[in-house]
Amino acid sequence: MQTAMKKFKTEPFLFHTFNTLFMVFVAVVTLYPFLNTLAVSFNSGIDTTRGGIYVWPREWTFKNYEAVFASGNVYSAFGVSVARTVIGTVISVFLTAMLAYTISRKEYMFRKPITLIFVLTMYFGAGLIPSYFLIKDLHLLNNFLVYILFPGAGAGLISAFNMLVVRTYIHTLPESLNESAKIDGASDFRVFFSIILPLCAPVLATISLFTAVGQWNSWFDTFIFASSKQELSTLQYELMKLLSSTVNSNANPNLSSTAAKDTATMITPLSIRAAITIVASMPILVVYPFLQRHFVAGMQLGSVKE
C-alpha cells in the first residue's frame, strides 16, 4: 500500500519535471534563431564572416542599420506598407466574416456550391500571367488598390482558408442566439453586426494576424504590379533591393562607387540580411502581444461543441 502511495506521489513530480525541461528546451530552440539574428545584426560585417556569433555581438556596430535606413525611400515605403497592411487587413477580415456567416446559414440554398468553389481555389490557381493581364485590364497596374484587391501577386482579397476557419467558428456558436434574434425581428445584417461579429472576436483576431503578416511580408506583388512607381514601393521590396545591391557590391566591387566600396567593407550580405530581418519583423513583434489572448482563443476553435 505504501509503495503504491509513494508511486502515486512520484508520478506527478516526474511529469512536471519532464514537462518543464521539455518546455525550456522548446523555448530555447524557438528563441535562439531570433537572438542569433539580432546579435549578427549588431555585429561587424567582416567579423561576422569569421563565424562564432551566437546570442551576443562580438564587435558592436550600427553600420548594418545605418545601411538599411540610409535610403530615404525606406521611410516612404514603410508608410505604404503600414497603409496596405491596415487597410487590406480590415477590409479582408470584414468581407471574410460576412462571407463565412452567409455560407454558415443552413437556410441558404447555395451555401454548398459556393463553399465548393472557394475550396477549389485552394487547390487550383489561374497562375501569375492570367492574373497580371486581369489586373492590367482593370487598370490597376501602379495603383495602390492592387495591394488591397489583389494582395500577394493576385492571390485575392478573401482567403478560402480564413473563410473556412471563421465558418467553423460560427458553427460552434449556439444557434439559439440567431433564432431568438430573428423572433425579435432582427434582420440578418442586425444579427451579424450585433451578435455574430462581437462573438467572433477571437477567430477574427487570429485571421487578422494571418492576413496582416501576409500583407506586411509581401513584396512580389510590388515587383510585378507597381515596381515602376516609386511612390508605391513597399518596405519589403526596398529591403529586397538593398540586399540584392549589397550582394552585387560584394561580388562585383568594381561596379560600385568609392562610398559603396567603403560601406561594403563594413557590412556583408550576412550582416545586412540579419538587420533587414529584424527591421521587417519588428512591427509584427510589437503588435502580436496585443492579439495574443485572442489568437490563442481563436486557435482553440472547434475544441468545444454545443
N, C-alpha and C positions, 0 to 999 in steps of 0.2 A: 504493500500500500504506500509506504513511504517512498519507494523507488518510483512508483507511478506519479506521485505528487511532485517529486523532485524533477522528473522529466517534464511534467506539465508546466512547471515554473521556468524551466530552462529553455524550452522551445520558443516562447515569445522573445526572450533575450537574444537568442541566436538569430531569430528572424529579423529583429530590429537592427542588430549589429550588422548583419549581412546587407540589409536594405540600405542602411546609412552609408556603408562603404561603397556599395554599388552606385548610389546616387551621387556621392562625392566623385567617383570615377567618371560618371556621365557628365557632371558639371565641369570637371577639368578638361575632358575631351571636347566639350562644347565650347568652352571659353578660350582654350589655348589658341586656336587659329586666329580668333579676333585679336587677342592680346599680342600674338606674334606679328600680325599685320600692323597693329598700332605701333609696336616697337620698331619695325622696319621703316615705317613712315617717318619716324623721328630720328632715324639713324642716317649717317652719311652714306651717300650712294656708293662711293668707291669702297668704303669699309664693309658695306652690306655684301658686296661680291665675295668677300672672304668667307662668308658663312658664319655660323655660330651665334646668330641673333635669335634669342628665344622670346622672353617676355619683357626685356629691358634693353633700351638702346645702349650701344657701346660708345658711339660718338654722336652726341646730341647735335641736331641741326634742324633748322626750319626751312632749309632750302627747297625741300620737296614741296611743302605747302606754298612757299613763295612762287615756285614754278607753276603750281596749279592756279593760283589767283593772279598771276602776272598779267594775263589777258583780261581786258575789260569786258570781253564777250561773256565771261563766266557769270558775271552778276546779272546781266540781262537774261542769259539763258536760265539762270536759277529762277528768275521771276516767271519765265514761260513754263518751266517745269512745275512750279508751285501752282500756277493757274490751271494748267491742264490736269494736274492731279486732283485738285479740289473740285473743279467744275465737272470733270469727267467722272469722278467717283460719285459725287452727289447724284448726277443725272442717271448714271448707270445703275446704281443701287436702287434708286426710286423706281425706275422702269422695270427692273428685275423683280422687285417686290410686287408691283402691280400685276405683272405677267404671272408670277407664281401664285398669287391669290386667285387670279382668274381661272387658271387650269386646275386649281385645287378644289373648285366648286363642283360637286357631283352633278348638279343640275345643268351644267354647261355641256351641251352635246358634242362640241368639237374639242373637248379638252384632250382626249386621247390622240387624235390626229396631230394636233399642234405639238403635243409633247413628243410624239414620234419624230416630227420634223426637226425639232430642236436637238433631240438626241442624235439624229443622223449627222448633224453638223459637227458633233464631237468626233466622228469617225471619218468624215469626208469633207474636203475643202476644195474650193474652186482653184486655189493657187494664187500666187502673187501677181502674175501677169493679168488675169481677168480682173482682179481687184484694182490693179493700177488703172486699167482702162475705164473701169466703172467710176473710180474717183475722178479721173480726168474728164469723163463725160459730164459728171456732176459739177465741174468747175471748182473742185476743192483742192487742187494742187496749189501749194504755197498759201494755204488758207488755214487759220487756226482751228476751224471746225473739223478738219480732218483728224485732229487729236481727240476730239470728242465723239464723233460719229463712227470713225474707223480707227480706234487705237490699236497699237501693236501691229502695224503694217496691214491694216484691213481686216483685223480679227473680228470687229463688230462691237456695237455698243452694249449688247446684252450677252453675257456668258451663259451658255447652256448649263454648265456645271453649277454655277452660282444659283441659277434659276431652280434647278432640281434640289439644291440644298435648302433654299427658302421654302419651296413647296413641301418638302419633307417636314420641316419645322412647323409649318402651318397645319399639317395633318395631325401633329401632336397636340394642338390646341383643342379644348373641348368644343364640340360642335354646338353645344347648348348656348354658347355665347352668341354665335351667329343667329341661331334660331330665335332667341329671346329678343335680340335687337330687331330682327325682321318683324316680330309680333308687335313691337312698339312702333313700327312704321319707319324704321331706318332703311335708307337705300343702301345699295352695295357700296357706293362711294363713302357714305357715312360709316358703315361698318368697317371699311378698310382703313379710313383715316383715324377713326376714334377708338377702334378695338384692336384690329389686326396689327396695324403698324406699330403702336406702342408695345404690344406684347412680343413683337418680333425683334426688339432691340438687340438681344444677344446675337442672333444669327445675322442681323444686318451689320452689326459691328464686325463680325467675322468676315463676311464677304466684302465689307468696306476696306478692311485691311488687305485682303487679297487683291482687290481692284486697285487700291492706291499704290501698292508695291509694284504691280504691273505697269501702271501709268508712270510712276516715278522712274523705273528702271528702263523704260522703253527708249530706244534711240534709233532703231532700224527704220521706224516709220518716218522719223525726221530725215534720215538719209535718203529714203525713197521718194517721199512726197513733199518735202519742204527744205531740201538742202540748199536750194538756190536763193533762199530768202533768209538773210542773217537774223532778221527780227524774230523769226520763228524757231531759231535754233534752241535746243534744249540742253540742259546741263549735262546729261549723259552723252549726248552727241559731241559736245565741246570737249568733254573729258576723253572721249574715244579718240578724237582728233589729236589731242595733246599727247596721249600715249603713243599714237602712231608716229607723230613727229619726233618724239623722244627716241623711239626705236630706230627710226630712219637716221636721226642725227648721230646716234652712236654707231650705227652700222656704216654710215657714209659721212664721216666728218668733213670731207672736202666740199660737201654740198651746203654746209651751214656757215653762217656768218661768224665773225670773231666772238660776238656776245653769246651766240648759241654754243660755240665751242667751249667758252668759259663755263656756261651753265652745264654743258654735258659732262664736264669734269667733276661737277659737284653732285649730279644726280645720275641715276641709271634707270633703265626700264623697270627693274625690280623695285626700286625705291619709289619711283613715281607711280607705279601701279598700286603700291600699298597706300600712298597718300590719296590717290583717286578713289580707292575702295572706301577709305574712311570718310572722305568728303561726301561720297554718294550715299553711304549707308547711314550717316548721322541723323538726317531728318526722320527717317523711319524709326530709328532707335529712340528718338525723342518722343515721337507720337505713340509708339507701342505701349508704354506703361499706362497711358490713359485709356487704352482699349483692352488691356489685358483681362480685366474682370469679365467683360462682355465676351471677349474672344474665347476664353476658357469655357464659359457657359454655352456659347454657340457651338463649340466643338463637341459638346456632350449631347447635342440634339438627337432625339430619337432613342435615347437610352431609357426613357420612361414613357410608357404608353398609358393612355387613359383607360 
